[in-house]
């Protein structure tokens, strides 16, 4: 089971990969690194990123957009 520290924010993922936050966002959006879109932000599995660094292909990324009408 994943613990809270196993799920990284964009900033934490950038620090782990030693790249900029912008690079992480671009690569996540392109499906080049393993990521999940949560609300308007991205979340990353520490384990999946470490596998990516080791040379494994990223997991399939599913990005969906949902329009919410208010008022």
Secondary structure, 3 states (H helix, E strand, C coil): CCCHHHEECHHHHHHHHCCCHHHHHHHHHCCCCCCEEECCEEEEEHHHHHHHHCCCCCCCCCCCCCCCCCC
